[in-house]
Amino acid sequence: MDLHTHLLIHNIVCIISIIATFGMALFTYLNAPRKIENITWALMMLGLIVFYISHIVGVNLQNSSVSKTVLMLNLSVFFVVIFNLHAIIALIGKTREKKGILIFMYTSVTLFILLFLITPELFL
C-alpha cells in the first residue's frame, strides 16, 4: 500500500473513533448525569475526542508550522489521564480519602500544560 492509502485508512479509523467515543461519552453522562464518576468519565472521553480531532487535522496539514500548532491540542491527553484517575477513584468510592492525590494531580497537569504552552518546543 502506498502512503495515501495508509493516510486514508488512518483518517477513516480516526473518524470512527471520534464517533464511537462521542457516543460513549454521551451514554455515560446521560446514564447518571449527577454522579461524579460519570461526569469525569465523560470529560475523559471528550479529551480523547479533542486528541483524535487534533491528531487527524495535524497529520493531514501540509504546512508544518500550522500542523505543530494544531498538534499542541494533543495536550488534552494530560486531561485524559487525570479525568480517568478521578473517575476510577470516584467509582471505587475513595474520593474523600484520595482528595490530596487528586489535588496534586490536577495541579501537576495544569502546570505541565502551562509549561508546554509557554515552551511548545518541549512538547513537540
Buried (B, 14 or more C-beta within 10 A) or exposed (E): EEEEEEEEEBEEEBEEBBEEBBEBBEEBBEEEEEBBBBBBBBBBBBBBBBBBBBBBBBBEBEEEEEBBBBBBBBBBBBBBEBBBBBBBBBBEEEBEEBEEEBEEBBEEBEEBBEEBEEEBEEBE
